[in-house]
Each structure stands twice: as structure tokens, then as C-alpha cells.
Amino acid sequence: MSDTNESDYQGFEEDVNFLVGTLKESFESSDVRFFIDEQNDTLYIELEGLNEYSEEEIEEIASPILEIMDLDFDEIIILPL
């Protein structure tokens, strides 16, 4: 049973890392960091250079990626680093 839970967690961790890496590439960021707030079920992603994009551009770039990944968070918040 613990192998299944550990495997599930590793899969979840890989999905989060893939999402963060994809967003980093999509926004051509040189640096990125993220934090999972388990209590509020929120993923915070900070991207270097995000402030160079308008809110509309951010949504246009990030929305399709977030929809495809469909991670189980109440919120995913993207912020400038």
C-alpha cells in the first residue's frame, strides 16, 4: 500500500515539475520557483520576466497549458519573480 502512495506522490511531483518547466519555457523565463500551499490547496509559481507580459498575454499563454495539465489544485497562481 505504501508503494502505491509513494508512486502516486512521485507521479504528482513529476506533473508539478513538468507544469512549472513548461510555463518557464513558454514565458522564456530564466528562473522559476514554486510553492505548494497544502492547507489552501494552492500552487504558487513565480516566473522571472513575467512582468514583461500583459495580463491578457499571460492568460493566453498559460490557460491552455493549465487546462491540459489539469492538476488537482483549487488554485494555481502565477506571479512575477
C-alpha positions as CSV (number, residue, x, y, z in Angstrom):
1,M,0.0,0.0,0.0
2,S,2.8,2.5,0.8
3,D,4.4,1.7,-2.6
4,T,1.2,2.9,-4.3
5,N,1.1,6.1,-2.2
6,E,4.8,6.7,-2.8
7,S,4.3,6.1,-6.6
8,D,1.3,8.4,-6.6
9,Y,3.2,11.1,-4.9
10,Q,6.2,10.7,-7.3
11,G,3.8,11.0,-10.3
12,F,2.2,14.1,-8.8
13,E,5.6,15.6,-8.2
14,E,6.6,14.9,-11.8
15,D,3.4,16.5,-13.0
16,V,4.1,19.7,-11.0
17,N,7.7,19.9,-12.2
18,F,6.6,19.3,-15.8
19,L,4.0,22.1,-15.5
20,V,6.5,24.5,-13.9
21,G,9.1,23.7,-16.6
22,T,6.6,24.1,-19.4
23,L,5.5,27.5,-18.0
24,K,9.1,28.5,-17.6
25,E,9.8,27.7,-21.3
26,S,6.6,29.3,-22.5
27,F,7.3,32.6,-20.8
28,E,11.0,32.4,-21.7
29,S,11.9,32.8,-18.0
30,S,15.5,32.4,-16.9
31,D,14.4,31.4,-13.4
32,V,11.4,29.9,-11.7
33,R,10.3,28.7,-8.3
34,F,7.2,27.3,-6.9
35,F,5.5,26.6,-3.6
36,I,2.6,24.3,-2.7
37,D,0.3,25.6,0.0
38,E,-1.3,22.3,1.1
39,Q,-3.6,23.9,3.6
40,N,-5.3,26.0,0.9
41,D,-4.7,23.5,-1.9
42,T,-2.9,26.2,-4.0
43,L,0.1,26.1,-6.2
44,Y,2.1,29.3,-6.5
45,I,4.5,29.6,-9.4
46,E,6.9,32.6,-9.7
47,L,8.4,33.2,-13.1
48,E,11.3,35.6,-13.9
49,G,10.3,38.1,-16.6
50,L,6.6,37.6,-16.1
51,N,6.1,41.4,-15.6
52,E,7.0,41.9,-19.3
53,Y,3.7,40.3,-20.3
54,S,0.2,41.9,-20.1
55,E,-2.4,40.1,-18.1
56,E,-4.1,39.1,-21.3
57,E,-0.9,37.6,-22.7
58,I,-0.3,35.7,-19.5
59,E,-3.8,34.2,-19.7
60,E,-3.5,33.4,-23.4
61,I,-0.2,31.6,-22.9
62,A,-0.9,29.9,-19.5
63,S,-4.6,28.8,-19.9
64,P,-4.1,26.1,-22.5
65,I,-1.2,24.7,-20.5
66,L,-3.1,24.6,-17.3
67,E,-6.1,23.0,-18.9
68,I,-4.0,20.2,-20.4
69,M,-2.2,19.5,-17.2
70,D,-5.4,19.6,-15.1
71,L,-3.7,19.3,-11.7
72,D,-5.8,18.8,-8.7
73,F,-5.4,22.2,-7.0
74,D,-8.1,24.7,-6.0
75,E,-6.0,27.5,-7.5
76,I,-2.8,27.9,-9.5
77,I,-1.4,31.4,-9.1
78,I,1.3,32.7,-11.4
79,L,3.4,35.6,-10.1
80,P,6.5,37.5,-11.2
81,L,9.7,36.5,-9.6
